Amino acid sequence: MAPDSKHRPVYVISVAAELVDMHPQTLRLYERKGLIRPGRSSGKTRLYSERDIEHLREIRRLTQELGVNLAGVEEVMRLQHELDDLQGEFEAEIQRIEGELRGQAQALPSSDGRFDPKDRPVYVISIAAELVDMHPQTLRLYERKQLIRPGRSSGKTRLYSERDIEHLREIRRLTQELGVNLAGVEEIMRLRHELDGARHHLEGNVRRIQDDLTERMTSWRTLPPGAPDDQNRVGYSGGLDEGADEDGADGAAGHDEDDDSAPGQ
């Protein structure tokens, strides 16, 4: 996790509970459910960060304002923690690659894939509905709610990708198996889209840095041995003929002006 001030554990449980207007026992319950992840002091005392406080306020909003049940809250917070971890992984990866650049390490292989086949829109709405065992009208409703974002053909026909199918199956699991209401599903799917976007952004940035590293290292390796020194010598000698030494050059310069062996001079 990035070592910024928002992740620094500073609040004991009584202060954290007061900040979010909850009972300390509620915070312990949320920790057991994995909704929050407070730090610990050397003496094993729970210490909450500003980020933990934000998470607790988000839990309160979901439960009190949106009426999301605990199963839905667990899904939301799991995704939120994934986003936090992904950000930390991104920053760590950037630092690692920058360190390799500074140390002139071996070039990393660049990724060839620029487009994930799972994002290719291929299924019309009737096929997509059949694959996830839903009515096509339900898929249209979920699109209006922005729970899924199908592509469009040139003729404006909805086309669903494998990732859209995965999202629809996840919506069905949340609503039918976990009993999460639509407001909770909206929050969960919003975070899923955000997580997908953040992961794509991470991979794109890492790929660009890897490509830059590969290009730099390839250029460095293809330079001829001693190229900079050779260029310096050419610049210093003024373009002398190969094999000519300083004495030979001086001797040529010292010929008589009427020497017949040098016509046209």
ABEGO torsion letter per residue (X at the ends): XBBBAAABBABBAAAAAAAAGBBAAAAAAAAAAGABBBBBBAAGBBBBBAAAAAAAAAAAAAAAAAGBBAAAAAAAAAAAAAAAAAAAAAAAAAAAAAAAAAAGBBBBBBBABABBAAABBABBAAAAAAAAGBBAAAAAAAAAAGABBBBBBAAGBBBBBAAAAAAAAAAAAAAAAAGBBAAAAAAAAAAAAAAAAAAAAAAAAAAAAAAAAAAAAAAAAABBBGAAAAAAAAAAAGGBBBGBBAAAAAAAAABBAABAABBGX
